[in-house]
């Protein structure tokens, strides 16, 4: 693929990641987990005492985010590049998703910086933090002309409060090519073929269930559910409409999506829920051969050979969701200027290329060359996305109270699949309307 194709594809296909409406972005994303590619790392550091935003002279910066395991190893390589290019010392503290959002919010409200740089997957939360005066502007750290993400997604009163780094597409169901080859299976091109595939997989010795149900906070059940929203008529428009406020959860298409999910439960096609990272182990040993997850899949510890990975969209979808991991700088840090300098290096083409070459990373910087994507399935994702409409992750774009209610309802649905559909969409509609009115 030529360099021109690379920039055009990445920019045009992924641009919608940064264009959720301001209405969705300003929704308050308070005390819950996050629907980005969360990890299970230990809690981060204690945070530094609140300052006035001026640099206190330290050449060492603390960073906190949700990457752990293989993703943390890849991020550490990017940190090595940034340390070499800036002369700064960097230390990373992984957190789980609940700790990231609840812990940092508690710190901010106490005038404390959880770290000098906080990686935040939720634009709604970034907008809320900026409006409440918790963040330092970082617009000078990146040139939007070189990125597939529009800065308006994280802009308040003309100031940009985050810099885009890792992008995640949620393309559909991942599988092992060796498993499909061994059992003469093929990617489904229709709903009927999808149902036949699930039935065929169910009959294979050693399979617990065809589809892995990743959980933890309620994510990534949310990503899977959004896939079913987008296989309805004009599904991508439905998802964007839910973000913009032009559609509601009383829409018949939402009920139909949940009815389809419930039908798969009745057939026994979903596994029991486990933490999303643990489910990768069951996925890799073929006891749960299909897993609806994001483009970070090749970087997971359990994935021993990324070249064995394949992925297909849920049949009938006309869209896929995408999210961005943003770098933010708390204004309470004693090293605001140094953190901004580090951000410029992190989000540069050279910085992002380090992780791209490791796999499981889609660059937000369009200057990263195509040939950096050494894993075939990662190189093919932009083409897969180009066939449909890319829309923002629903709950990340809306934030709380919707996100928390969405995750809670989905955990309840997986625990009690015979829940009446009206008892599912009712609470979601209430939370959706409350979020839009904030």
Secondary structure, DSSP 4 states (H G I P E B T S, - for coil): --HHHHHHHHHHHHGGGG---HHHHTS---SS--SSS--BPPP----BPP--SS--S-SEEEEEES--HHHHHHHHHHHHHHHHHH--EEEEEE-BHHIIIIIHHHHHHTT-BS-SEEEE--HHHHHHHHHTT-B---GGG--GGGBSS-GGGGEETTEE--EEEEEEEE-EEEEEHHHHHHTT----SSHHHHHHHHHHHHTSTT-S-SEEEEESSSTTHHHHHHHHHTTSTTHHHHHHHHHHTSS-TTSHHHHHHHHHHHHHHHTT-EEEEEEHHHHHHHHHTTSS-BEEE-TTGGGSTT-S-GGGEEEEPPTT-SEEEEEEEEEE-BTT-S-HHHHHHHHHHHTSHHHHHHHHHHSS-EESBTTS-GGG--SHHHHHHHHHHHTSEEEE-HHHHH-TTHHHHHHHHHHHHHH-TT--HHHHHHHHHHHHHHHHH-
